[in-house]
Amino acid sequence: MDLNDRKIKILEAIITDYIETGEPIGSRTIEKKYDLGVSSATIRNEMSDLEELGLIVQPHKSAGRIPSDEGYRLYVDSLMHHREMTKEETNFLENIIVNNINHMDYLMEQTAKALSMLTNYATIVSKPQIIEDEISHIQLVPLDECSIIAVVVTKNKAVENHIIKIDEEFSTNELLEITNIINKALKEYSIKDISKMTNTNKNIISKQEQIINKIFKQIFKEDKDKKDIKFYTSGINNILDFKEFSDIEKAKSIFQILEEKHLLVDALSSNSNSENSIQILIGKENSIEEFKGCSIVKTEYKIAGATGTIGIIAPTRMDYAKAVCLLENIVDNINNVLKNPLSS
């Protein structure tokens, strides 16, 4: 079933109205409110088709319709209009960044507060962490027939030992050869491009490629688990303002998640499959069960080679266009201030 222009306009009307009111909308209301030039009976038929497509749902038998997660996904991917920043919003965010760019903790705290004030949603900002070009060199040492030790030396001279489980035994000479390959690559590639190096270097055999990729995968998994990432949150209580979370137990479960650091790392981690700077996770697309009634709009920012994440969390009927617009503006402001430090 194709989505003709009329179906698209009706879907947009349902989404726009539900974002604004939080109430299911019926065909008669759409007819009166959105001037689509067709009768309520025609709108009702089109809504039936949209429901069949899984883009809208009827929460109760006698109620109107609301968007489904799939409906929101179609909206943000194809139908959402670009929103412009107001002059007041632009000046507000720009002043925060310009005045605090050299005070990282305060900048992150004020950014979270500013976003929650402008959206009335919950916001989370992670302090930047160095994730690229942090390793100076690696030494591989045999431990036993099932494992080796990767001795990792960082550029600030810290030493870490990682035990790597292996499927087949490597001789000392083989480990030395792999060590040389890795350390040569560290000088020529960024950490995130190591896998590209193994894929394109014809001199690397499959056995070596597998162990190199396994080493880096485990090192960064362990680093992610143990790093003391600092988070700044604001507007958490705003969740209580939405009727979707009038159930205190439901709201409490979200509050608890927002206090679990390792879960916040997962919630804000980058989606490697996305080519966009802004990532949007809608409802059931979230890996954390408690967030399946929410949407998360997030983006990465970089300061002095370190990367952090800014996230906005709200019910799935959030104003996506506004959230995307604000996050794009914040990242652009940070980049502009860093490129032109004298202007600050």
Buried (B, 14 or more C-beta within 10 A) or exposed (E): EEBEEBBBBBBBBBBBBBBEEEEBBBBBBBBEEBEBEBEBEBBBBBBBBBBEBEBBBBEEEEEBBBBBBBBBBBBBEEBBEEBEBEEEBEEBBBEBBBBBBEEBEEBBBBBBBBBBEBBBBBBBBBBBBBBEEBBBBBBBEBBEEEEBBBBBBEEEEEEBEBEBEBEEEBEEEBBEBBBEBBBEBBEEBEBEBBBEBBEEEEEBEEEBBBBBBBBBEBBBEBBBEEEEBBBBBBBBEBBEEBEBBEEEEEBEBBBEBBEEEEBBBBBBBEEEEEEEEBBBBBBBBBEBEBBBBBBBBBBBBBBEEBBBBBBBBBBBBBBBBBBBBBBBBBBBBBBBBBEEEEEE
